Amino acid sequence: MQVINRQIGDYIIRRCELSDLIPVMEINLKTLPEHYSDYFYESLLAEMPEAFLVAEDHGKLVGYIMCKTEYGFSNFKKLGFVKKGHVVSVAVLEEYRKKGLGSAIVEESIKGVKERRCDELYLEVRCSNNDAVRLYEKLGFFIKQRHKAYYRDGEDAFLMAIEFTY
């Protein structure tokens, strides 16, 4: 059963289904240098379906976001141990960018993470990805740290996070 979260013109944002994983992996291969095993995608879908979402254009998947839940030290509170959501991967096919899909899938995944009562949500983003950094800042994320040589190619990453209050 499809759970549609939002409609933007002809595009829909909905929960990912098991049958969507191959197209999600294809989007990942086309857009990002970081890749994951089939099992990893399946495990994240099983763990947190509220925040594993896809963007669809007339039946074609054009973007996705996948998150997981973790427990660890807060990015906001000193000595705080919290339940955190982690954006593992987010991508939109290049020809579908600048249409509001990236914002929409991140916003909808935030709602999914909040359904799980996480205290915060964080992600890593390439320091050179100015468009993504601006998007996350617009959605309320703050740059909390810089991880040196975080990516396999040696590029640094910003750790960005947003805190939730209930």
Buried (B, 14 or more C-beta within 10 A) or exposed (E): EEEEBBEEEEBBBBBBBEEBBEBBBEBBEEBEEEEBEEEBBEEBBEBBBBBBBBBBBEEEBBBBBBBBBEEEEBBBEEEEEBBBBBBBBBBBBEEBBEBBBBBBBBBBBBEBBBEBEBBBBBBBBBBEBEEBBEBBEEBBBBBBBEEEEBBEEEBBBBBBBBBBEE
